[in-house]
Every structure is written in structure tokens, then in C-alpha cells.
Amino acid sequence: MTTHTNTLGQPIGFPVPDWQPARVPDRTPMEGRYCRVETIAPGHRDDLYDAFLLDSEGRNWTYLPQGPFASRDAFDSWYAAHCADPSRITHAIRDRTTGKSIGIASYLRVDPAVGSIEVGYINFAPPLQRTRMATEAMYLMMARVFDDLGYRRYEWKCDSLNAPSRAAALRLGFTFEGHFRQATIYKNRNRDTDWLSILDSEWPAIRQGFEAWLAESNFDDGGSQRAALADLIEAKRKAA
């Protein structure tokens, strides 16, 4: 990386002379081949309740601030508060084949002035896990942030003990940045937090990796992938 200095000879960050603030995410749907990502609304509630019930052990809620829920009333109360929370923009992920909503993912810590935004509060119900829909939903949310809204930085944070979440982020092209000790408390327990990110300069190669993975030619007649997403992203990075 090129070193920049000021008139005092002190090292400073590289210039961003033409920076314009990014835009706040809008509420229009994101259309994919396999899924549709929509701003969460009361109409998604029943589908999501049924889908989350398929996680009979409540495993998906372990590292989230709330849940699992002991009753439908408790779920409905959480859902209403979640939909109305102005600190996040939550999306329902809808299966284009069945029309059912089977997962959620949110934009958090939206800071257009400096071009930083986080993806989080992700809960993929069992029918969504390890599917093309799940990967496509993450791709659509990423593409909106970088291609449509002009952000410089896309963040992923997770409980440091949540190995599946960190592995998912690395698979999706995020870079590990650090481990923050005693970052917060939730569910009456400590949380150390791992931070990962994607920068706008990294996005073109990552986007090409996603597009190669999502292509029909990347799947055999049985639906199994021919090449892994992480390998495709790495190949595109090296070719850049």
C-alpha cells in the first residue's frame, strides 16, 4: 500500500477526494433466480413462524439476542418489535418456487456518511440452509450495498464462539479483521465478537466469484456444485 504523508511528514490515510455519501437502503425487493429478498412485513410472519418451528431444538437462535420463543404470542411480540425497529432494515427471504418466506437477514449500523454498513441478525430456517437460495440472498444484499448504494465497507460480526457464522462469512468472501474481547452481553452471558469485512475495492472479484458459483453450469444433474464458492472467489481475486 502506498504511504501518504502530510506537510509535517506524518503518515496519513490515502485521499478520498471525490467521496459522496452512500444512500440509505431502500425498501424495494431484490430479485434473484432462486429467491426474492423483501423488506420484512406483517405478511411474512406466518411463513416465518412455521419455518422457524422446523428448527425444533432452537439451534439457530443460540447466538441471536432473542429467541427461541416459548409460544406463538411471544414470537408475535418479538416479530412486531423487530419489524418496527428503526435501527435495522430486516428482510424476509422468499423461495421463488414455493412463495414461502424461510429466513431473515438485516442491514445494521447503516452509516451512509462514511459508507459503512453491516449485515447481520441472520436466521436461515432449515429449508433455506445450504441452498443456492441462501447464497443468492447474501449475494443480492451485497450487490445492492456496493453496486446500487455506493458503500465502501460491508461488515459481518459474530460471537467469537459461533464457528459456523465465521465460516460462512469467510466462504462469502469476508476478511477476518479482529477479535474484540468482552464486546457485549446478551442472554445474560458474555460475548467476544469477531469482525470481518468486504471493501468496495474487493467487491468486483467477489461478485465474479458469486456469479460463477450461481451459474447453472456450476451444478451437475443432481444439483451438487462443481466448484466451491470460496475457491471461485479466490481464483477471481488472483486474476484481478
PEJOHU-V773163 format. One record per residue. PHI is phi as a letter, one per 20 degrees, with the letter a starting at -180 (* if undefined). PSI is psi in radians with two decimals (* if undefined). NEAR is the number of other C-alpha atoms within 8 Angstrom. Layout:
phi:psi:near
PHI:PSI:NEAR
PHI:PSI:NEAR
This chain:
phi:psi:near
*:2.35:2
f:2.38:4
e:2.31:8
d:2.54:8
c:2.73:9
e:-3.02:8
f:-0.25:5
e:0.00:5
n:0.19:6
e:2.45:7
f:2.37:8
c:2.90:8
f:2.76:6
f:2.61:7
f:2.56:4
c:1.21:5
f:-0.49:4
d:0.32:4
f:2.30:5
c:2.38:5
g:2.53:9
f:3.02:11
d:2.62:8
f:2.37:7
g:2.37:6
e:-3.11:4
d:0.28:6
f:2.61:6
f:2.71:8
d:2.08:9
e:2.21:8
c:3.14:9
f:-0.61:5
d:-0.43:10
b:2.92:13
c:2.23:13
d:2.04:13
c:2.56:12
g:2.30:11
f:2.48:9
b:2.91:7
g:-0.53:7
f:-0.27:5
e:-0.21:10
g:-0.85:10
f:-0.75:7
g:-0.81:10
f:-0.68:11
g:-0.83:9
f:-0.71:8
f:-0.75:14
f:-0.46:12
f:-0.43:7
f:-0.33:8
e:1.31:11
f:-0.44:7
e:-0.17:4
m:0.41:9
f:-0.61:7
f:-0.31:10
e:-0.13:11
g:-0.73:8
d:0.22:7
d:2.72:8
f:-0.51:7
c:3.01:6
m:2.89:8
f:2.97:7
d:2.38:7
f:-0.29:6
b:2.90:6
f:-0.65:7
f:-0.71:6
f:-0.71:9
f:-0.80:11
f:-0.66:9
f:-0.78:8
f:-0.76:8
f:-0.78:9
f:-0.73:9
f:-0.66:8
f:-0.74:8
f:-0.60:10
e:-0.14:6
f:2.03:8
f:-0.16:5
e:-0.12:6
b:2.75:10
d:1.77:10
e:2.50:12
c:2.49:11
e:2.42:14
d:2.02:14
d:2.27:13
f:2.10:13
f:-0.42:10
f:-0.81:5
e:-0.35:5
m:0.02:7
e:2.50:8
e:2.20:12
c:0.31:16
a:2.92:15
c:2.70:12
b:2.56:13
c:2.64:12
e:2.29:12
c:2.87:11
l:0.93:9
f:2.04:10
c:1.44:8
f:-0.52:12
g:-0.64:8
d:0.01:8
m:0.66:12
c:2.42:14
b:2.61:15
d:2.56:12
d:2.37:12
a:-2.86:10
l:1.01:8
e:2.24:9
c:1.83:9
e:2.01:12
f:2.79:13
g:-0.70:9
f:-0.29:7
e:-0.42:11
f:2.43:8
l:0.71:6
c:2.87:7
f:-0.58:8
g:-0.76:10
f:-0.81:11
f:-0.72:9
f:-0.67:12
f:-0.75:13
f:-0.67:8
f:-0.79:10
f:-0.74:12
f:-0.64:9
f:-0.78:9
f:-0.68:10
f:-0.77:9
f:-0.84:13
e:-0.80:12
e:-0.62:7
e:-0.64:7
d:-0.26:11
m:0.59:11
e:2.70:14
e:-0.40:11
b:2.31:11
c:2.07:14
d:2.66:12
c:2.20:12
c:2.51:10
b:2.73:10
g:2.30:10
f:-0.33:11
e:-0.08:5
e:1.35:9
g:-0.71:7
f:-0.65:6
f:-0.77:8
f:-0.72:11
f:-0.69:8
f:-0.75:8
f:-0.76:12
f:-0.71:11
f:-0.64:9
e:-0.03:8
o:0.04:10
f:2.65:11
d:2.28:9
f:2.33:9
d:-0.57:8
r:2.95:7
c:2.04:9
d:1.99:9
f:2.46:7
l:0.87:9
f:-0.57:9
a:3.13:8
c:2.32:9
b:2.60:8
l:0.65:6
m:0.55:5
b:2.76:6
f:2.63:9
c:2.05:12
e:2.51:13
c:2.31:14
e:2.40:14
d:2.38:13
c:2.79:13
b:2.85:12
c:2.37:12
d:2.76:9
g:-0.57:10
f:-0.41:6
e:-0.34:9
f:-0.74:10
g:-0.78:8
f:-0.68:11
f:-0.72:12
f:-0.76:11
f:-0.66:10
f:-0.77:15
f:-0.81:12
f:-0.63:8
f:-0.67:9
f:-0.71:12
f:-0.24:9
f:2.50:8
g:-0.58:5
f:-0.24:5
e:0.01:11
c:2.41:11
e:-3.09:9
f:-0.41:5
e:-0.01:5
n:0.06:6
e:2.50:7
f:2.53:9
e:-0.64:7
c:2.49:8
f:2.58:8
g:-0.82:11
g:-0.65:11
f:-0.69:8
f:-0.73:13
f:-0.76:15
f:-0.71:9
f:-0.72:9
f:-0.62:12
f:-0.78:10
f:-0.53:6
e:-0.29:5
f:*:5
